[in-house]
Each structure stands twice: as C-alpha cells, then as structure tokens.
Amino acid sequence: MTASTPSSHDRIDRERRALRVSSYGALALAVLGIGFAVFSGSEAILLDGLFSTLGFFMALMTIRVSQLVRQPDDEVFQYGYAHFAPLMNVVKSLVMAVLCGFALFSAISTLYAGGQPMAVGSALIYALAATMIGVGLFLYLRREASQTGSVLVSLDAKAARLDMFLSAAVLASFALGWLSLGSPLERYLDYLDPMVVAGLCLVALPVPLKVLWENGREVLLLAPATEVQELVIERIESALVNFPLEDHRIRMLKLGNVMSVTLHLRPAADFHLKRIADLDRVRRKIEEALAPLELEIGLDVLFVDDMELAR
C-alpha cells in the first residue's frame, strides 16, 4: 500500500509543528550549552551554546516568516511575501558567519596566549547530551522537510545536521582529553579547548557562506540555478509542442518555495484565434506541465505579435 500524499493543509500544519520543535530543541541546547560553559570554562561549549541561542531566536523569526509567506498579496506587498523566506535565510547565515569569524579569532588569540584550563569531565557530559539531542532533532527535521517540501524546514534540518556534527566533534575531542588525564599528554590539555573552537569554526563556516550565496541570489532577484531553469524550460516546451509557435521567451524568478514564471508567446502566422478560451487551454496545459514541480508556481502567459514587447 502506498502512502497518501499529504494535503496542502496537512503540509502547512506539519511545517509549523516542525519549526516549533526546532525552536524548542535550539532553546534546550542553548540553556544546556551556556550552563555547562559557565561551569566548565570551555569556550567550545560556549560557542556551541551561542550557536543554539542564535538558532532559537532565528527559529522564532522563521515561524513568523512561515506565516507571512502563506499570506496573500496586499496593498503594501502587492507581489506577496515570498521574498521574506530567502531574506530570513540571508540574515541567519550572515549572523552565523560573523559569529564563526569572531570565535575563530578568539580561539587563535587564546592559543597564542598559552591556552586555558577547563573541566574536561563536565564538558564530556555536555557533549554527550548535546550530541544525542542533535541526532534526534536532525532525524526528525530531515523527515519533515522531505514530507512537506518546505524550504524553511529544510534549512533548519541542515542547521541541525551541522549542530549534530559539531557536537559529535566536541564529544570526540573531549573524550580524547579525558583519556589523556594522568598521561604525559595532560600538559597539553589547556590547548584542547581553543583548538576545538578553531576546528569547529573552520568546519562550520562554509555552511552559512553557502546558504548566504544561494539565498542572496534570490534576494538580489538573480535567475534560479541552471538545473532549475532547464527543468522549467523543458516542461514548458513539452507542453507547447503542438501549439503553432514561432517564437517565445521565458523569464523566471525563485523566492524560497515560490517560482514566478513569465512566458511571452508569439504564435505562428497561420494561427487564427477563434475564442479566448483557446488561449486559456494553452495556459492550463502549461500549468499542468509545471504542477509536478515541488514549487508554488505563479505563471503569467502573454501572447504577442511583436517580440520587442517581451523585453
């Protein structure tokens, strides 16, 4: 028996529930991280806690954005609120990148100063708890992102995956530090924490930079990725295969989960329009061809005789 496809209403409910769970998870990790950082004196745990604190506040903003993008256009935003989703992702990734940069600078400064002491035992307990919470949160968000097709939940899943790997790396590092107690390597223990911070920053930094690049393209209204354009063009041209067409031009814009497509069609010279309904059928056929895409399509089809009007 195949699973039924969730309805639009079910997907919206699941998206909101997943974003709430994401915020609760980030809050739990933030409290856990900052609390253990104060107790253990670990900057690596403090960095992890600050990431989670940032994640919590951003999750609250994401929940609000998820409500906004569902609203219809109005007098203020006459093209709707879809652009808030990539804008939110740009802000989130930019703040995360800046935090990574400052933490990396602090870690390098601490290394030059001779390191700093820390309580390895309590740090190890934190890392184990944070890793377990991170694994559970990532698996849940990944499933919900797959089921709902939500760009916002997908981004939270990627952030949870990063947090999970970072916590696991901290766990492995502190476990090695704990095992070094009583050995000749113990004298290097003061360098462990800033080295872990530096390593976390170097591993984490490419992730927000990639998100910043991808969503920054949308905020700047650049064309979608090449593979997305090719897929849309292929589907449109397949829908028009039996239409007497002399020329056409396709423009598209992607904002989060919303794709705006403007299509100018120049019919062939032997095309004779009998009823406006004939043109409506062409449009519906194009809409049907684009329907399987996991995007909310906004389609405008314009019939012209002079392609200069398509500029």
C-alpha positions in Angstrom: 0.0 0.0 0.0 1.4 3.4 -0.9 1.3 6.3 1.5 -1.1 9.0 0.6 0.3 12.4 -0.4 -0.2 15.0 2.4 -2.7 17.7 1.5 -1.7 21.3 1.4 -3.3 22.0 4.8 -1.5 19.0 6.3 1.8 20.2 4.9 1.3 23.6 6.4 0.4 22.2 9.8 3.5 19.8 9.7 5.7 22.7 8.7 4.6 24.8 11.6 4.9 21.9 14.0 8.4 21.1 12.8 9.5 24.8 13.1 8.2 24.8 16.7 10.1 21.6 17.6 13.2 23.1 16.0 12.9 26.2 18.3 12.3 24.0 21.4 15.4 22.0 20.5 17.5 25.0 20.0 16.3 26.5 23.3 17.2 23.3 25.2 20.7 23.2 23.6 21.2 26.9 24.3 20.4 26.5 28.0 22.4 23.3 28.3 25.4 24.8 26.4 25.6 28.2 28.2 25.1 26.5 31.6 27.8 23.9 31.1 30.1 26.6 29.6 29.9 28.6 32.8 30.6 25.5 34.9 33.4 24.0 32.8 35.1 27.2 31.5 35.0 25.9 27.9 34.9 28.3 25.1 34.0 25.5 22.7 30.8 24.7 24.7 30.1 28.5 24.9 30.4 28.7 21.1 28.0 25.7 20.8 25.6 27.4 23.2 25.7 30.7 21.3 25.0 28.9 18.1 22.0 27.3 19.7 20.9 30.6 21.2 21.1 32.2 17.8 19.2 29.2 16.4 16.4 29.7 18.9 15.8 33.4 18.1 16.1 32.7 14.4 13.6 29.8 14.8 11.1 32.2 16.3 11.6 34.6 13.4 11.3 31.6 10.9 8.0 30.7 12.4 6.7 34.2 11.8 8.2 34.2 8.3 6.4 30.8 7.5 3.1 32.6 8.4 3.9 35.6 6.3 4.8 33.7 3.1 1.4 32.0 3.2 -0.5 35.3 3.3 -2.0 36.7 0.0 -0.7 39.9 -1.5 -2.0 43.2 -0.2 -1.7 46.9 -0.9 1.8 47.0 0.7 3.3 43.9 -0.7 1.5 43.6 -4.0 3.5 40.5 -5.1 3.1 38.7 -1.8 5.6 37.8 1.0 7.6 35.0 -0.6 10.8 37.1 -0.6 10.8 37.0 3.2 11.9 33.4 3.2 15.3 33.9 1.4 15.8 37.2 3.2 15.4 35.4 6.5 18.0 32.8 5.4 20.4 35.5 4.4 20.2 37.2 7.8 20.5 33.8 9.6 23.6 32.7 7.6 25.2 36.2 7.8 25.0 36.3 11.6 26.3 32.7 11.8 29.2 33.5 9.6 30.1 36.6 11.7 29.9 34.5 14.9 32.2 31.9 13.4 34.7 34.6 12.4 34.8 36.2 15.9 35.1 32.8 17.6 37.9 31.8 15.3 39.8 35.0 16.1 39.3 34.4 19.8 40.5 30.8 19.6 43.7 31.8 17.8 44.3 34.5 20.3 43.9 32.0 23.2 46.3 29.6 21.5 48.9 32.3 21.3 48.3 33.2 25.0 49.1 29.6 26.0 45.6 28.1 26.1 43.2 27.9 29.0 42.3 25.3 31.7 38.9 23.6 31.6 36.9 20.9 33.4 37.1 18.0 30.9 34.6 15.8 32.8 31.7 18.2 32.8 32.5 19.2 29.2 32.3 15.5 28.2 28.9 15.1 29.8 27.6 18.2 27.9 29.0 17.0 24.6 27.3 13.6 25.0 23.9 15.1 25.9 24.1 17.7 23.1 25.0 15.0 20.5 22.1 12.8 21.5 19.6 15.8 21.3 21.2 16.9 18.0 20.8 13.5 16.4 17.2 13.2 17.3 16.4 16.8 16.2 18.2 16.3 12.8 16.4 13.0 12.0 13.0 14.5 12.8 13.6 17.7 10.8 15.0 15.8 7.8 11.9 13.6 7.7 9.5 16.6 8.0 11.5 18.5 5.3 11.1 15.6 3.0 7.4 15.2 3.7 6.4 18.9 3.5 8.9 20.1 0.8 9.3 23.2 3.0 12.4 25.4 2.3 12.3 26.7 5.8 12.2 23.3 7.5 14.9 22.1 5.0 17.2 24.9 6.2 16.5 24.0 9.8 17.4 20.4 9.1 20.7 21.5 7.5 21.4 23.6 10.6 20.5 20.7 12.9 22.8 18.4 10.9 25.7 20.9 11.3 25.0 21.2 15.1 24.9 17.4 15.3 28.3 17.0 13.7 29.8 19.9 15.7 28.6 18.3 19.0 29.9 14.9 17.9 33.3 16.5 17.1 33.3 18.2 20.5 32.4 14.9 22.1 35.3 13.1 20.4 37.7 15.8 21.3 36.8 16.0 25.0 36.8 12.2 25.2 40.4 12.2 24.0 41.1 14.9 26.5 39.6 12.9 29.3 41.6 9.8 28.3 44.7 11.9 28.4 44.3 12.7 32.1 47.2 11.2 34.1 49.3 10.7 30.9 52.2 12.8 29.5 49.7 14.4 27.2 47.8 16.0 30.0 50.2 19.1 29.9 48.7 19.9 26.5 45.2 19.9 27.8 44.9 23.7 28.1 45.3 23.9 24.3 42.4 21.4 23.6 39.5 23.9 24.0 40.8 26.7 21.7 41.9 24.0 19.1 38.4 22.5 19.2 36.9 26.0 18.8 39.1 26.8 15.8 38.3 23.4 14.2 34.6 23.9 14.7 34.7 27.4 13.1 36.7 26.1 10.1 34.3 23.2 9.5 31.1 25.3 10.2 32.0 28.5 8.2 31.4 27.0 4.7 27.8 26.1 5.5 26.5 29.6 6.3 28.5 31.0 3.4 26.9 28.6 1.0 23.4 29.4 2.3 24.3 33.1 2.1 25.3 32.7 -1.6 22.3 30.6 -2.6 19.7 32.8 -0.8 21.5 36.0 -1.6 20.9 35.2 -5.3 17.2 35.1 -4.7 17.1 38.3 -2.6 19.0 40.1 -5.5 16.4 38.7 -7.9 19.0 36.7 -9.9 17.9 33.9 -12.1 17.4 30.5 -10.4 20.1 27.7 -10.6 20.8 26.4 -14.1 19.3 23.0 -13.4 16.0 24.6 -12.2 15.8 26.7 -15.3 16.4 23.8 -17.6 13.7 21.7 -15.9 11.1 24.5 -16.1 12.0 25.2 -19.8 11.8 21.6 -20.7 8.4 21.2 -19.2 7.0 24.4 -20.8 8.4 23.4 -24.2 6.9 19.9 -24.0 3.5 21.5 -23.2 3.8 23.7 -26.3 4.9 21.0 -28.7 1.5 21.0 -30.6 1.0 24.7 -30.4 1.8 26.7 -33.7 4.6 28.7 -32.2 7.1 31.0 -34.0 9.0 32.4 -31.0 8.9 32.5 -27.2 10.7 33.9 -24.2 10.8 32.6 -20.7 11.7 34.5 -17.6 11.7 33.1 -14.1 12.4 34.1 -10.6 12.6 31.9 -7.5 11.9 33.2 -4.0 12.0 30.4 -1.4 9.4 27.9 -2.4 7.7 30.2 -4.9 8.6 30.3 -8.6 7.4 33.1 -10.7 7.4 32.4 -14.5 6.6 34.9 -17.2 6.1 33.5 -20.7 5.8 35.5 -23.9 4.5 33.5 -26.8 4.5 34.6 -30.4 2.1 32.3 -32.4 2.9 31.3 -35.9 1.5 33.3 -38.8 -1.1 30.6 -39.6 -2.5 30.7 -36.1 -6.1 32.0 -36.1 -7.7 32.9 -32.8 -11.4 31.9 -32.6 -12.1 32.2 -28.9 -10.2 33.5 -25.9 -10.9 30.1 -24.3 -8.4 28.6 -26.8 -5.7 30.7 -25.2 -6.9 29.6 -21.7 -6.4 26.0 -22.7 -2.8 26.7 -23.7 -2.2 28.2 -20.3 -3.8 25.3 -18.4 -1.7 22.9 -20.3 1.4 24.7 -19.2 0.2 24.8 -15.7 -0.4 21.1 -15.7 3.2 20.5 -17.0 4.6 22.6 -14.2 2.4 21.2 -11.5 4.7 18.2 -10.6 7.5 20.5 -9.5 7.8 20.9 -5.8 7.3 24.6 -6.0 4.4 27.1 -5.8 4.2 28.3 -9.4 3.0 31.8 -10.3 2.5 31.7 -14.1 1.9 34.7 -16.5 1.4 33.8 -20.1 1.4 36.7 -22.6 0.6 36.4 -26.3 2.4 38.9 -28.5 3.0 39.5 -32.2 6.0 41.7 -31.7 8.7 40.1 -29.6 10.1 43.5 -28.8 7.3 43.7 -26.3 8.9 40.8 -24.4 11.9 42.9 -23.4 
